[in-house]
Amino acid sequence: MKKITILGSTGSIGCSALDIIEKNPEHFKVAALSAGGNIVRLKEQIEKFKPRIVALAHKDSALELRGSLWAKSRVKIVYGIEGIQEAASYHAADMVISAISGSAGLLPTLAAIEAGKDIALANKETMVLAGNVVTQMAVKNRVNIIPVDSEHSAIFQCLAGTKRENIQRIILTASGGPFLNRSRNELRNVTVKQTLHHPRWSMGKKITIDSASMMNKGLEIIEAKWLFNVAYEAIDVLVHPQSIVHSMVEFIDGAVLAQMGIPDMKIPIAYALTYPERIVNDLRKLDLVKSGHLEFYKPDIKKFPCLRIAIDAGIAGGTAPAVMNAADEIAVHAFMQKKIRFIDLPIVIEKVLNLHQVIGNPALEDILQADRWARMQTEKIIERMIS
């Protein structure tokens, strides 16, 4: 029986993970949960899975939850970053699923690692912001970091039983998002609703918009660099609209291994929870005959400059990825509020990066300070654009 903590339990990954846990009660039990502001869904999860500790992002939400009669029994309710870190490091848990959206997932993930918990990592920003810090801390605390992102899970599976020095190249696949076949000119007037209509995956709003701009793939490149200890030059991206091949690894002898499956996040989540074992699920199986042709294209960096920006930030290293990520989070929020256009996203992010003096080999506080600085600068740039 493996006891699981889920950080971000009311989001897409969290709900999928709880579905797996519910269907496999002989294998898993919920130890702790954390959530943002979806109190209705969180209440349902508490009633069903009976965690011992629940953390919320905001005090008001925690007070509302504490006021519920059923919540006064054996559930400890905490809030704020300290509360989420307390849940992340809860002593009874064996594994923590890190699925909080954005940079907010960094500190709770570090708290879980410091507490010696294995990590099922669904928060790529943790590695983007502080890959060096995270990997060093994981080694120090003898913690396994098992990727949940479909692409990184695919690479992780392809590398099973192989030596890292045999890797020639990692190939991340990308669906291309909703605007794969739109011209650069057509992207000028796309709406938020159109951007959130992903052709293959059901995801949260922020990651869906990042997928549309291909920023998400840039973040995944940085994550792959730290997860698999490879150089940026050894990581490529191919657009694969069918989302059947989730990623590939090319080895020095020319062999290429690919991990394939239907586009459903429950598969990599379950693998992370059970690694190195596997469990049966009730999902439909991949039918390659019905899937038809599998296509692969080079990404159009001119049409999707966020991919280039992310790669450049990763290569620059230091605090550059943290600044890039923070600028993206603020810019995406502004786009969702219809303050800026979709095509303004890379413009805003690049302006912030151009203002930043990169700190090489940063400590955690340097990274957090760069994140705060970038958010303020991004907001100022957006205000000037719309004024």
Number of C-alpha atoms within 10 A of each C-alpha: 10 17 17 27 31 28 32 26 27 25 19 14 28 24 17 19 23 22 12 20 21 16 12 15 12 10 15 18 21 25 25 31 30 30 25 20 15 13 16 10 14 20 15 12 18 19 11 12 16 19 20 18 23 29 28 28 20 16 14 12 19 19 14 11 21 16 11 11 8 13 17 12 9 11 16 15 21 25 23 15 17 15 21 29 22 22 31 34 25 22 14 15 23 18 28 29 31 29 27 28 22 17 21 15 23 22 18 24 28 23 19 27 27 18 17 21 29 23 25 28 26 27 26 28 26 26 25 32 31 25 21 18 17 23 20 11 16 21 12 12 15 14 19 17 20 22 28 29 21 26 24 27 23 24 25 21 21 18 18 9 7 10 9 12 9 12 20 18 20 27 21 25 25 25 24 26 24 20 22 17 9 11 10 13 10 11 17 12 10 15 14 16 8 12 21 22 18 18 14 17 15 16 17 13 17 18 19 21 26 23 24 25 27 29 27 21 25 25 25 23 26 27 24 26 20 19 20 15 11 18 14 18 11 13 17 16 21 18 19 22 20 20 24 22 24 25 27 27 24 18 19 11 9 11 10 16 18 16 18 16 18 19 18 17 18 20 22 25 26 21 19 26 26 14 13 9 9 12 13 8 13 6 10 9 9 13 10 13 7 7 11 9 9 12 13 16 13 12 19 15 12 10 18 21 19 28 24 18 20 29 20 16 24 24 14 14 19 23 28 28 31 29 31 32 24 27 29 27 21 21 27 23 16 19 19 20 11 12 16 19 19 24 21 16 23 22 14 22 26 20 15 23 21 10 10 16 11 18 15 12 14 17 14 16 9 16 22 20 13 24 22 15 16 26 20 14 22 25 17 12 15 17 13 9 12 8 5
